[in-house]
Amino acid sequence: MVKALEQRWNKTQRTDMPLTQVVEDYTSDLRIQRRSPKTISFYFRNLRSFLRWLKRHNYKGVLGDLTLTIAKRHTLYLEEEHRKYK
């Protein structure tokens, strides 16, 4: 099964892959790995929050959107939001 998933991943045009699908695949993989429901929920909530942030900033929400610059912008956003509640 893992081999088939790897082959499918290698054939995928990643830049246009919707991040919602990536998140769904990732959470499924966590279930296969028998991660705790709390762990899966934690990752899912944080990834869903990131997807909402991308949408608010007019990104398409595809794998091709992920760059180091985007990661840094999102990290700054999280730091600023965290400071608001201190």
HTML snippet that shows the backbone in 3Dmol.js (N, CA, C, O; Angstrom):
<script src="https://3Dmol.org/build/3Dmol-min.js"></script>
<div id="view" style="width:600px;height:400px;position:relative"></div>
<script>
const pdb = `
ATOM      1  N   MET A   1       0.821  -1.198   0.000  1.00  0.00           N
ATOM      2  CA  MET A   1       0.000   0.000   0.000  1.00  0.00           C
ATOM      3  C   MET A   1       0.862   1.259   0.000  1.00  0.00           C
ATOM      4  O   MET A   1       0.587   2.201  -0.744  1.00  0.00           O
ATOM      5  N   VAL A   2       1.898   1.279   0.826  1.00  0.00           N
ATOM      6  CA  VAL A   2       2.778   2.455   0.889  1.00  0.00           C
ATOM      7  C   VAL A   2       3.446   2.673  -0.456  1.00  0.00           C
ATOM      8  O   VAL A   2       3.570   3.809  -0.915  1.00  0.00           O
ATOM      9  N   LYS A   3       3.878   1.587  -1.093  1.00  0.00           N
ATOM     10  CA  LYS A   3       4.534   1.682  -2.398  1.00  0.00           C
ATOM     11  C   LYS A   3       3.591   2.323  -3.421  1.00  0.00           C
ATOM     12  O   LYS A   3       4.006   3.171  -4.210  1.00  0.00           O
ATOM     13  N   ALA A   4       2.328   1.914  -3.401  1.00  0.00           N
ATOM     14  CA  ALA A   4       1.340   2.476  -4.329  1.00  0.00           C
ATOM     15  C   ALA A   4       1.141   3.965  -4.074  1.00  0.00           C
ATOM     16  O   ALA A   4       1.026   4.746  -5.018  1.00  0.00           O
ATOM     17  N   LEU A   5       1.098   4.361  -2.806  1.00  0.00           N
ATOM     18  CA  LEU A   5       0.949   5.784  -2.476  1.00  0.00           C
ATOM     19  C   LEU A   5       2.160   6.581  -2.957  1.00  0.00           C
ATOM     20  O   LEU A   5       2.016   7.683  -3.486  1.00  0.00           O
ATOM     21  N   GLU A   6       3.349   6.019  -2.771  1.00  0.00           N
ATOM     22  CA  GLU A   6       4.562   6.697  -3.229  1.00  0.00           C
ATOM     23  C   GLU A   6       4.548   6.865  -4.742  1.00  0.00           C
ATOM     24  O   GLU A   6       4.910   7.924  -5.255  1.00  0.00           O
ATOM     25  N   GLN A   7       4.133   5.829  -5.452  1.00  0.00           N
ATOM     26  CA  GLN A   7       4.079   5.915  -6.905  1.00  0.00           C
ATOM     27  C   GLN A   7       3.070   6.963  -7.354  1.00  0.00           C
ATOM     28  O   GLN A   7       3.334   7.737  -8.274  1.00  0.00           O
ATOM     29  N   ARG A   8       1.907   6.983  -6.695  1.00  0.00           N
ATOM     30  CA  ARG A   8       0.885   7.985  -7.036  1.00  0.00           C
ATOM     31  C   ARG A   8       1.406   9.391  -6.757  1.00  0.00           C
ATOM     32  O   ARG A   8       1.183  10.309  -7.546  1.00  0.00           O
ATOM     33  N   TRP A   9       2.097   9.554  -5.638  1.00  0.00           N
ATOM     34  CA  TRP A   9       2.654  10.862  -5.277  1.00  0.00           C
ATOM     35  C   TRP A   9       3.675  11.309  -6.317  1.00  0.00           C
ATOM     36  O   TRP A   9       3.683  12.476  -6.710  1.00  0.00           O
ATOM     37  N   ASN A  10       4.523  10.411  -6.762  1.00  0.00           N
ATOM     38  CA  ASN A  10       5.548  10.746  -7.737  1.00  0.00           C
ATOM     39  C   ASN A  10       4.964  11.160  -9.081  1.00  0.00           C
ATOM     40  O   ASN A  10       5.594  11.918  -9.818  1.00  0.00           O
ATOM     41  N   LYS A  11       3.770  10.674  -9.411  1.00  0.00           N
ATOM     42  CA  LYS A  11       3.132  11.001 -10.690  1.00  0.00           C
ATOM     43  C   LYS A  11       2.286  12.279 -10.608  1.00  0.00           C
ATOM     44  O   LYS A  11       1.853  12.803 -11.634  1.00  0.00           O
ATOM     45  N   THR A  12       2.058  12.761  -9.429  1.00  0.00           N
ATOM     46  CA  THR A  12       1.164  13.901  -9.227  1.00  0.00           C
ATOM     47  C   THR A  12       1.827  15.212  -9.641  1.00  0.00           C
ATOM     48  O   THR A  12       3.003  15.449  -9.364  1.00  0.00           O
ATOM     49  N   GLN A  13       1.055  16.043 -10.301  1.00  0.00           N
ATOM     50  CA  GLN A  13       1.524  17.395 -10.609  1.00  0.00           C
ATOM     51  C   GLN A  13       1.321  18.210  -9.341  1.00  0.00           C
ATOM     52  O   GLN A  13       0.243  18.760  -9.115  1.00  0.00           O
ATOM     53  N   ARG A  14       2.341  18.284  -8.530  1.00  0.00           N
ATOM     54  CA  ARG A  14       2.211  18.821  -7.175  1.00  0.00           C
ATOM     55  C   ARG A  14       1.862  20.305  -7.108  1.00  0.00           C
ATOM     56  O   ARG A  14       1.168  20.724  -6.182  1.00  0.00           O
ATOM     57  N   THR A  15       2.311  21.090  -8.037  1.00  0.00           N
ATOM     58  CA  THR A  15       2.093  22.530  -7.915  1.00  0.00           C
ATOM     59  C   THR A  15       0.617  22.897  -7.930  1.00  0.00           C
ATOM     60  O   THR A  15       0.226  23.898  -7.328  1.00  0.00           O
ATOM     61  N   ASP A  16      -0.210  22.108  -8.606  1.00  0.00           N
ATOM     62  CA  ASP A  16      -1.642  22.417  -8.684  1.00  0.00           C
ATOM     63  C   ASP A  16      -2.486  21.589  -7.719  1.00  0.00           C
ATOM     64  O   ASP A  16      -3.713  21.695  -7.724  1.00  0.00           O
ATOM     65  N   MET A  17      -1.852  20.779  -6.904  1.00  0.00           N
ATOM     66  CA  MET A  17      -2.597  19.936  -5.968  1.00  0.00           C
ATOM     67  C   MET A  17      -3.220  20.816  -4.873  1.00  0.00           C
ATOM     68  O   MET A  17      -2.512  21.580  -4.216  1.00  0.00           O
ATOM     69  N   PRO A  18      -4.535  20.712  -4.678  1.00  0.00           N
ATOM     70  CA  PRO A  18      -5.175  21.517  -3.623  1.00  0.00           C
ATOM     71  C   PRO A  18      -4.628  21.141  -2.242  1.00  0.00           C
ATOM     72  O   PRO A  18      -4.468  19.963  -1.923  1.00  0.00           O
ATOM     73  N   LEU A  19      -4.352  22.139  -1.450  1.00  0.00           N
ATOM     74  CA  LEU A  19      -3.834  21.880  -0.106  1.00  0.00           C
ATOM     75  C   LEU A  19      -4.860  21.172   0.763  1.00  0.00           C
ATOM     76  O   LEU A  19      -4.490  20.472   1.705  1.00  0.00           O
ATOM     77  N   THR A  20      -6.128  21.340   0.466  1.00  0.00           N
ATOM     78  CA  THR A  20      -7.146  20.600   1.222  1.00  0.00           C
ATOM     79  C   THR A  20      -6.937  19.104   1.031  1.00  0.00           C
ATOM     80  O   THR A  20      -7.114  18.325   1.968  1.00  0.00           O
ATOM     81  N   GLN A  21      -6.559  18.700  -0.183  1.00  0.00           N
ATOM     82  CA  GLN A  21      -6.287  17.284  -0.450  1.00  0.00           C
ATOM     83  C   GLN A  21      -5.028  16.832   0.282  1.00  0.00           C
ATOM     84  O   GLN A  21      -4.976  15.717   0.799  1.00  0.00           O
ATOM     85  N   VAL A  22      -4.018  17.689   0.327  1.00  0.00           N
ATOM     86  CA  VAL A  22      -2.780  17.365   1.033  1.00  0.00           C
ATOM     87  C   VAL A  22      -3.069  17.146   2.519  1.00  0.00           C
ATOM     88  O   VAL A  22      -2.584  16.190   3.125  1.00  0.00           O
ATOM     89  N   VAL A  23      -3.864  18.043   3.088  1.00  0.00           N
ATOM     90  CA  VAL A  23      -4.217  17.930   4.509  1.00  0.00           C
ATOM     91  C   VAL A  23      -5.010  16.646   4.753  1.00  0.00           C
ATOM     92  O   VAL A  23      -4.767  15.937   5.730  1.00  0.00           O
ATOM     93  N   GLU A  24      -5.945  16.355   3.873  1.00  0.00           N
ATOM     94  CA  GLU A  24      -6.740  15.132   4.011  1.00  0.00           C
ATOM     95  C   GLU A  24      -5.842  13.887   3.935  1.00  0.00           C
ATOM     96  O   GLU A  24      -5.981  12.964   4.737  1.00  0.00           O
ATOM     97  N   ASP A  25      -4.925  13.876   2.965  1.00  0.00           N
ATOM     98  CA  ASP A  25      -3.998  12.748   2.830  1.00  0.00           C
ATOM     99  C   ASP A  25      -3.100  12.623   4.057  1.00  0.00           C
ATOM    100  O   ASP A  25      -2.824  11.520   4.529  1.00  0.00           O
ATOM    101  N   TYR A  26      -2.652  13.756   4.560  1.00  0.00           N
ATOM    102  CA  TYR A  26      -1.770  13.754   5.728  1.00  0.00           C
ATOM    103  C   TYR A  26      -2.486  13.213   6.970  1.00  0.00           C
ATOM    104  O   TYR A  26      -1.933  12.397   7.706  1.00  0.00           O
ATOM    105  N   THR A  27      -3.705  13.671   7.191  1.00  0.00           N
ATOM    106  CA  THR A  27      -4.434  13.193   8.365  1.00  0.00           C
ATOM    107  C   THR A  27      -4.783  11.709   8.219  1.00  0.00           C
ATOM    108  O   THR A  27      -4.803  10.980   9.211  1.00  0.00           O
ATOM    109  N   SER A  28      -5.054  11.262   7.003  1.00  0.00           N
ATOM    110  CA  SER A  28      -5.272   9.825   6.781  1.00  0.00           C
ATOM    111  C   SER A  28      -4.016   9.038   7.108  1.00  0.00           C
ATOM    112  O   SER A  28      -4.079   7.970   7.715  1.00  0.00           O
ATOM    113  N   ASP A  29      -2.877   9.574   6.701  1.00  0.00           N
ATOM    114  CA  ASP A  29      -1.606   8.919   6.992  1.00  0.00           C
ATOM    115  C   ASP A  29      -1.363   8.848   8.501  1.00  0.00           C
ATOM    116  O   ASP A  29      -0.847   7.847   8.998  1.00  0.00           O
ATOM    117  N   LEU A  30      -1.727   9.890   9.219  1.00  0.00           N
ATOM    118  CA  LEU A  30      -1.572   9.881  10.673  1.00  0.00           C
ATOM    119  C   LEU A  30      -2.431   8.785  11.300  1.00  0.00           C
ATOM    120  O   LEU A  30      -2.013   8.122  12.249  1.00  0.00           O
ATOM    121  N   ARG A  31      -3.652   8.600  10.752  1.00  0.00           N
ATOM    122  CA  ARG A  31      -4.519   7.530  11.257  1.00  0.00           C
ATOM    123  C   ARG A  31      -3.899   6.161  10.989  1.00  0.00           C
ATOM    124  O   ARG A  31      -3.929   5.278  11.846  1.00  0.00           O
ATOM    125  N   ILE A  32      -3.342   5.996   9.799  1.00  0.00           N
ATOM    126  CA  ILE A  32      -2.683   4.731   9.450  1.00  0.00           C
ATOM    127  C   ILE A  32      -1.528   4.455  10.402  1.00  0.00           C
ATOM    128  O   ILE A  32      -1.273   3.307  10.766  1.00  0.00           O
ATOM    129  N   GLN A  33      -0.830   5.518  10.805  1.00  0.00           N
ATOM    130  CA  GLN A  33       0.285   5.382  11.741  1.00  0.00           C
ATOM    131  C   GLN A  33      -0.197   5.206  13.183  1.00  0.00           C
ATOM    132  O   GLN A  33       0.605   5.079  14.108  1.00  0.00           O
ATOM    133  N   ARG A  34      -1.506   5.201  13.353  1.00  0.00           N
ATOM    134  CA  ARG A  34      -2.133   5.024  14.670  1.00  0.00           C
ATOM    135  C   ARG A  34      -1.757   6.136  15.658  1.00  0.00           C
ATOM    136  O   ARG A  34      -1.539   5.883  16.843  1.00  0.00           O
ATOM    137  N   ARG A  35      -1.687   7.355  15.152  1.00  0.00           N
ATOM    138  CA  ARG A  35      -1.475   8.506  16.031  1.00  0.00           C
ATOM    139  C   ARG A  35      -2.736   8.724  16.836  1.00  0.00           C
ATOM    140  O   ARG A  35      -3.825   8.326  16.423  1.00  0.00           O
ATOM    141  N   SER A  36      -2.589   9.347  17.970  1.00  0.00           N
ATOM    142  CA  SER A  36      -3.753   9.544  18.836  1.00  0.00           C
ATOM    143  C   SER A  36      -4.737  10.525  18.186  1.00  0.00           C
ATOM    144  O   SER A  36      -4.332  11.407  17.429  1.00  0.00           O
ATOM    145  N   PRO A  37      -6.021  10.365  18.484  1.00  0.00           N
ATOM    146  CA  PRO A  37      -7.018  11.295  17.952  1.00  0.00           C
ATOM    147  C   PRO A  37      -6.714  12.751  18.318  1.00  0.00           C
ATOM    148  O   PRO A  37      -6.968  13.654  17.521  1.00  0.00           O
ATOM    149  N   LYS A  38      -6.176  12.980  19.510  1.00  0.00           N
ATOM    150  CA  LYS A  38      -5.837  14.357  19.909  1.00  0.00           C
ATOM    151  C   LYS A  38      -4.716  14.914  19.040  1.00  0.00           C
ATOM    152  O   LYS A  38      -4.753  16.086  18.665  1.00  0.00           O
ATOM    153  N   THR A  39      -3.734  14.103  18.718  1.00  0.00           N
ATOM    154  CA  THR A  39      -2.636  14.538  17.860  1.00  0.00           C
ATOM    155  C   THR A  39      -3.156  14.887  16.467  1.00  0.00           C
ATOM    156  O   THR A  39      -2.809  15.925  15.903  1.00  0.00           O
ATOM    157  N   ILE A  40      -3.988  14.011  15.927  1.00  0.00           N
ATOM    158  CA  ILE A  40      -4.553  14.238  14.596  1.00  0.00           C
ATOM    159  C   ILE A  40      -5.388  15.511  14.588  1.00  0.00           C
ATOM    160  O   ILE A  40      -5.290  16.317  13.664  1.00  0.00           O
ATOM    161  N   SER A  41      -6.197  15.688  15.601  1.00  0.00           N
ATOM    162  CA  SER A  41      -7.033  16.886  15.704  1.00  0.00           C
ATOM    163  C   SER A  41      -6.185  18.152  15.800  1.00  0.00           C
ATOM    164  O   SER A  41      -6.496  19.163  15.171  1.00  0.00           O
ATOM    165  N   PHE A  42      -5.115  18.090  16.587  1.00  0.00           N
ATOM    166  CA  PHE A  42      -4.223  19.239  16.749  1.00  0.00           C
ATOM    167  C   PHE A  42      -3.625  19.641  15.403  1.00  0.00           C
ATOM    168  O   PHE A  42      -3.663  20.814  15.031  1.00  0.00           O
ATOM    169  N   TYR A  43      -3.075  18.674  14.676  1.00  0.00           N
ATOM    170  CA  TYR A  43      -2.481  18.972  13.368  1.00  0.00           C
ATOM    171  C   TYR A  43      -3.532  19.479  12.393  1.00  0.00           C
ATOM    172  O   TYR A  43      -3.291  20.438  11.659  1.00  0.00           O
ATOM    173  N   PHE A  44      -4.704  18.837  12.382  1.00  0.00           N
ATOM    174  CA  PHE A  44      -5.755  19.225  11.458  1.00  0.00           C
ATOM    175  C   PHE A  44      -6.212  20.662  11.694  1.00  0.00           C
ATOM    176  O   PHE A  44      -6.357  21.434  10.747  1.00  0.00           O
ATOM    177  N   ARG A  45      -6.437  21.019  12.960  1.00  0.00           N
ATOM    178  CA  ARG A  45      -6.870  22.385  13.280  1.00  0.00           C
ATOM    179  C   ARG A  45      -5.833  23.413  12.840  1.00  0.00           C
ATOM    180  O   ARG A  45      -6.185  24.450  12.278  1.00  0.00           O
ATOM    181  N   ASN A  46      -4.570  23.132  13.089  1.00  0.00           N
ATOM    182  CA  ASN A  46      -3.520  24.077  12.717  1.00  0.00           C
ATOM    183  C   ASN A  46      -3.362  24.186  11.206  1.00  0.00           C
ATOM    184  O   ASN A  46      -3.150  25.280  10.683  1.00  0.00           O
ATOM    185  N   LEU A  47      -3.460  23.089  10.517  1.00  0.00           N
ATOM    186  CA  LEU A  47      -3.371  23.132   9.054  1.00  0.00           C
ATOM    187  C   LEU A  47      -4.574  23.851   8.451  1.00  0.00           C
ATOM    188  O   LEU A  47      -4.434  24.617   7.497  1.00  0.00           O
ATOM    189  N   ARG A  48      -5.753  23.601   9.009  1.00  0.00           N
ATOM    190  CA  ARG A  48      -6.961  24.288   8.533  1.00  0.00           C
ATOM    191  C   ARG A  48      -6.847  25.800   8.771  1.00  0.00           C
ATOM    192  O   ARG A  48      -7.280  26.595   7.937  1.00  0.00           O
ATOM    193  N   SER A  49      -6.274  26.185   9.888  1.00  0.00           N
ATOM    194  CA  SER A  49      -6.051  27.602  10.168  1.00  0.00           C
ATOM    195  C   SER A  49      -5.095  28.211   9.134  1.00  0.00           C
ATOM    196  O   SER A  49      -5.308  29.330   8.667  1.00  0.00           O
ATOM    197  N   PHE A  50      -4.054  27.476   8.787  1.00  0.00           N
ATOM    198  CA  PHE A  50      -3.114  27.942   7.769  1.00  0.00           C
ATOM    199  C   PHE A  50      -3.823  28.108   6.422  1.00  0.00           C
ATOM    200  O   PHE A  50      -3.577  29.084   5.714  1.00  0.00           O
ATOM    201  N   LEU A  51      -4.695  27.170   6.063  1.00  0.00           N
ATOM    202  CA  LEU A  51      -5.432  27.272   4.801  1.00  0.00           C
ATOM    203  C   LEU A  51      -6.335  28.503   4.782  1.00  0.00           C
ATOM    204  O   LEU A  51      -6.453  29.178   3.759  1.00  0.00           O
ATOM    205  N   ARG A  52      -6.969  28.792   5.915  1.00  0.00           N
ATOM    206  CA  ARG A  52      -7.809  30.010   5.991  1.00  0.00           C
ATOM    207  C   ARG A  52      -6.951  31.255   5.820  1.00  0.00           C
ATOM    208  O   ARG A  52      -7.354  32.199   5.141  1.00  0.00           O
ATOM    209  N   TRP A  53      -5.769  31.264   6.433  1.00  0.00           N
ATOM    210  CA  TRP A  53      -4.845  32.395   6.303  1.00  0.00           C
ATOM    211  C   TRP A  53      -4.447  32.588   4.840  1.00  0.00           C
ATOM    212  O   TRP A  53      -4.423  33.714   4.344  1.00  0.00           O
ATOM    213  N   LEU A  54      -4.136  31.492   4.154  1.00  0.00           N
ATOM    214  CA  LEU A  54      -3.785  31.592   2.734  1.00  0.00           C
ATOM    215  C   LEU A  54      -4.922  32.227   1.937  1.00  0.00           C
ATOM    216  O   LEU A  54      -4.700  33.105   1.103  1.00  0.00           O
ATOM    217  N   LYS A  55      -6.130  31.771   2.208  1.00  0.00           N
ATOM    218  CA  LYS A  55      -7.294  32.283   1.477  1.00  0.00           C
ATOM    219  C   LYS A  55      -7.488  33.783   1.725  1.00  0.00           C
ATOM    220  O   LYS A  55      -7.758  34.543   0.795  1.00  0.00           O
ATOM    221  N   ARG A  56      -7.350  34.198   2.979  1.00  0.00           N
ATOM    222  CA  ARG A  56      -7.494  35.628   3.314  1.00  0.00           C
ATOM    223  C   ARG A  56      -6.443  36.481   2.613  1.00  0.00           C
ATOM    224  O   ARG A  56      -6.653  37.673   2.390  1.00  0.00           O
ATOM    225  N   HIS A  57      -5.315  35.871   2.269  1.00  0.00           N
ATOM    226  CA  HIS A  57      -4.236  36.607   1.611  1.00  0.00           C
ATOM    227  C   HIS A  57      -4.179  36.318   0.109  1.00  0.00           C
ATOM    228  O   HIS A  57      -3.153  36.513  -0.543  1.00  0.00           O
ATOM    229  N   ASN A  58      -5.306  35.851  -0.416  1.00  0.00           N
ATOM    230  CA  ASN A  58      -5.512  35.678  -1.856  1.00  0.00           C
ATOM    231  C   ASN A  58      -4.593  34.667  -2.529  1.00  0.00           C
ATOM    232  O   ASN A  58      -4.245  34.826  -3.699  1.00  0.00           O
ATOM    233  N   TYR A  59      -4.203  33.641  -1.806  1.00  0.00           N
ATOM    234  CA  TYR A  59      -3.478  32.538  -2.427  1.00  0.00           C
ATOM    235  C   TYR A  59      -4.488  31.507  -2.899  1.00  0.00           C
ATOM    236  O   TYR A  59      -5.594  31.415  -2.366  1.00  0.00           O
ATOM    237  N   LYS A  60      -4.103  30.737  -3.898  1.00  0.00           N
ATOM    238  CA  LYS A  60      -5.014  29.751  -4.485  1.00  0.00           C
ATOM    239  C   LYS A  60      -5.267  28.552  -3.575  1.00  0.00           C
ATOM    240  O   LYS A  60      -6.280  27.867  -3.722  1.00  0.00           O
ATOM    241  N   GLY A  61      -4.368  28.297  -2.648  1.00  0.00           N
ATOM    242  CA  GLY A  61      -4.535  27.137  -1.779  1.00  0.00           C
ATOM    243  C   GLY A  61      -4.077  25.858  -2.441  1.00  0.00           C
ATOM    244  O   GLY A  61      -4.665  24.796  -2.239  1.00  0.00           O
ATOM    245  N   VAL A  62      -3.012  25.965  -3.244  1.00  0.00           N
ATOM    246  CA  VAL A  62      -2.437  24.795  -3.897  1.00  0.00           C
ATOM    247  C   VAL A  62      -1.013  24.600  -3.396  1.00  0.00           C
ATOM    248  O   VAL A  62      -0.401  25.514  -2.842  1.00  0.00           O
ATOM    249  N   LEU A  63      -0.505  23.407  -3.599  1.00  0.00           N
ATOM    250  CA  LEU A  63       0.820  23.068  -3.108  1.00  0.00           C
ATOM    251  C   LEU A  63       1.886  24.029  -3.635  1.00  0.00           C
ATOM    252  O   LEU A  63       2.865  24.313  -2.946  1.00  0.00           O
ATOM    253  N   GLY A  64       1.697  24.521  -4.837  1.00  0.00           N
ATOM    254  CA  GLY A  64       2.638  25.464  -5.425  1.00  0.00           C
ATOM    255  C   GLY A  64       2.727  26.789  -4.672  1.00  0.00           C
ATOM    256  O   GLY A  64       3.681  27.543  -4.864  1.00  0.00           O
ATOM    257  N   ASP A  65       1.744  27.081  -3.816  1.00  0.00           N
ATOM    258  CA  ASP A  65       1.780  28.303  -3.006  1.00  0.00           C
ATOM    259  C   ASP A  65       2.834  28.231  -1.904  1.00  0.00           C
ATOM    260  O   ASP A  65       3.273  29.263  -1.396  1.00  0.00           O
ATOM    261  N   LEU A  66       3.236  27.037  -1.540  1.00  0.00           N
ATOM    262  CA  LEU A  66       4.130  26.880  -0.397  1.00  0.00           C
ATOM    263  C   LEU A  66       5.565  27.246  -0.765  1.00  0.00           C
ATOM    264  O   LEU A  66       6.219  26.582  -1.569  1.00  0.00           O
ATOM    265  N   THR A  67       6.018  28.312  -0.153  1.00  0.00           N
ATOM    266  CA  THR A  67       7.396  28.766  -0.334  1.00  0.00           C
ATOM    267  C   THR A  67       7.936  29.152   1.035  1.00  0.00           C
ATOM    268  O   THR A  67       7.185  29.268   2.004  1.00  0.00           O
ATOM    269  N   LEU A  68       9.220  29.345   1.098  1.00  0.00           N
ATOM    270  CA  LEU A  68       9.829  29.788   2.346  1.00  0.00           C
ATOM    271  C   LEU A  68       9.292  31.162   2.752  1.00  0.00           C
ATOM    272  O   LEU A  68       9.074  31.424   3.934  1.00  0.00           O
ATOM    273  N   THR A  69       9.084  32.023   1.781  1.00  0.00           N
ATOM    274  CA  THR A  69       8.548  33.361   2.060  1.00  0.00           C
ATOM    275  C   THR A  69       7.164  33.280   2.687  1.00  0.00           C
ATOM    276  O   THR A  69       6.874  33.984   3.654  1.00  0.00           O
ATOM    277  N   ILE A  70       6.313  32.425   2.140  1.00  0.00           N
ATOM    278  CA  ILE A  70       4.960  32.259   2.688  1.00  0.00           C
ATOM    279  C   ILE A  70       5.040  31.721   4.109  1.00  0.00           C
ATOM    280  O   ILE A  70       4.315  32.180   4.991  1.00  0.00           O
ATOM    281  N   ALA A  71       5.910  30.758   4.332  1.00  0.00           N
ATOM    282  CA  ALA A  71       6.067  30.190   5.678  1.00  0.00           C
ATOM    283  C   ALA A  71       6.504  31.267   6.664  1.00  0.00           C
ATOM    284  O   ALA A  71       6.007  31.316   7.789  1.00  0.00           O
ATOM    285  N   LYS A  72       7.422  32.123   6.256  1.00  0.00           N
ATOM    286  CA  LYS A  72       7.884  33.204   7.133  1.00  0.00           C
ATOM    287  C   LYS A  72       6.761  34.198   7.417  1.00  0.00           C
ATOM    288  O   LYS A  72       6.590  34.635   8.555  1.00  0.00           O
ATOM    289  N   ARG A  73       5.997  34.558   6.385  1.00  0.00           N
ATOM    290  CA  ARG A  73       4.872  35.493   6.584  1.00  0.00           C
ATOM    291  C   ARG A  73       3.850  34.914   7.558  1.00  0.00           C
ATOM    292  O   ARG A  73       3.346  35.617   8.433  1.00  0.00           O
ATOM    293  N   HIS A  74       3.557  33.646   7.399  1.00  0.00           N
ATOM    294  CA  HIS A  74       2.582  33.012   8.291  1.00  0.00           C
ATOM    295  C   HIS A  74       3.122  32.937   9.715  1.00  0.00           C
ATOM    296  O   HIS A  74       2.373  33.138  10.670  1.00  0.00           O
ATOM    297  N   THR A  75       4.392  32.656   9.865  1.00  0.00           N
ATOM    298  CA  THR A  75       5.011  32.614  11.197  1.00  0.00           C
ATOM    299  C   THR A  75       4.928  33.980  11.863  1.00  0.00           C
ATOM    300  O   THR A  75       4.608  34.075  13.048  1.00  0.00           O
ATOM    301  N   LEU A  76       5.212  35.037  11.110  1.00  0.00           N
ATOM    302  CA  LEU A  76       5.086  36.396  11.667  1.00  0.00           C
ATOM    303  C   LEU A  76       3.654  36.687  12.079  1.00  0.00           C
ATOM    304  O   LEU A  76       3.412  37.278  13.131  1.00  0.00           O
ATOM    305  N   TYR A  77       2.711  36.274  11.255  1.00  0.00           N
ATOM    306  CA  TYR A  77       1.295  36.452  11.576  1.00  0.00           C
ATOM    307  C   TYR A  77       0.956  35.764  12.897  1.00  0.00           C
ATOM    308  O   TYR A  77       0.302  36.349  13.760  1.00  0.00           O
ATOM    309  N   LEU A  78       1.405  34.521  13.046  1.00  0.00           N
ATOM    310  CA  LEU A  78       1.123  33.776  14.276  1.00  0.00           C
ATOM    311  C   LEU A  78       1.750  34.450  15.486  1.00  0.00           C
ATOM    312  O   LEU A  78       1.139  34.504  16.553  1.00  0.00           O
ATOM    313  N   GLU A  79       2.955  34.959  15.330  1.00  0.00           N
ATOM    314  CA  GLU A  79       3.622  35.649  16.445  1.00  0.00           C
ATOM    315  C   GLU A  79       2.857  36.910  16.830  1.00  0.00           C
ATOM    316  O   GLU A  79       2.696  37.204  18.014  1.00  0.00           O
ATOM    317  N   GLU A  80       2.386  37.655  15.834  1.00  0.00           N
ATOM    318  CA  GLU A  80       1.619  38.876  16.106  1.00  0.00           C
ATOM    319  C   GLU A  80       0.289  38.538  16.784  1.00  0.00           C
ATOM    320  O   GLU A  80      -0.112  39.208  17.735  1.00  0.00           O
ATOM    321  N   GLU A  81      -0.384  37.512  16.302  1.00  0.00           N
ATOM    322  CA  GLU A  81      -1.651  37.100  16.913  1.00  0.00           C
ATOM    323  C   GLU A  81      -1.441  36.651  18.351  1.00  0.00           C
ATOM    324  O   GLU A  81      -2.248  36.965  19.226  1.00  0.00           O
ATOM    325  N   HIS A  82      -0.387  35.936  18.591  1.00  0.00           N
ATOM    326  CA  HIS A  82      -0.098  35.447  19.941  1.00  0.00           C
ATOM    327  C   HIS A  82       0.155  36.626  20.903  1.00  0.00           C
ATOM    328  O   HIS A  82      -0.267  36.593  22.059  1.00  0.00           O
ATOM    329  N   ARG A  83       0.834  37.643  20.419  1.00  0.00           N
ATOM    330  CA  ARG A  83       1.108  38.827  21.247  1.00  0.00           C
ATOM    331  C   ARG A  83      -0.162  39.553  21.629  1.00  0.00           C
ATOM    332  O   ARG A  83      -0.236  40.139  22.709  1.00  0.00           O
ATOM    333  N   LYS A  84      -1.175  39.525  20.755  1.00  0.00           N
ATOM    334  CA  LYS A  84      -2.447  40.206  21.035  1.00  0.00           C
ATOM    335  C   LYS A  84      -3.092  39.668  22.307  1.00  0.00           C
ATOM    336  O   LYS A  84      -3.747  40.406  23.044  1.00  0.00           O
ATOM    337  N   TYR A  85      -2.901  38.384  22.553  1.00  0.00           N
ATOM    338  CA  TYR A  85      -3.628  37.744  23.651  1.00  0.00           C
ATOM    339  C   TYR A  85      -2.803  37.620  24.931  1.00  0.00           C
ATOM    340  O   TYR A  85      -3.233  36.967  25.882  1.00  0.00           O
ATOM    341  N   LYS A  86      -1.648  38.229  24.963  1.00  0.00           N
ATOM    342  CA  LYS A  86      -0.840  38.178  26.192  1.00  0.00           C
ATOM    343  C   LYS A  86      -1.225  39.259  27.142  1.00  0.00           C
ATOM    344  O   LYS A  86      -0.649  39.364  28.225  1.00  0.00           O
TER     345      LYS A  86
END
`;
const viewer = $3Dmol.createViewer("view");
viewer.addModel(pdb, "pdb");
viewer.setStyle({}, {cartoon: {color: "spectrum"}});
viewer.zoomTo();
viewer.render();
</script>
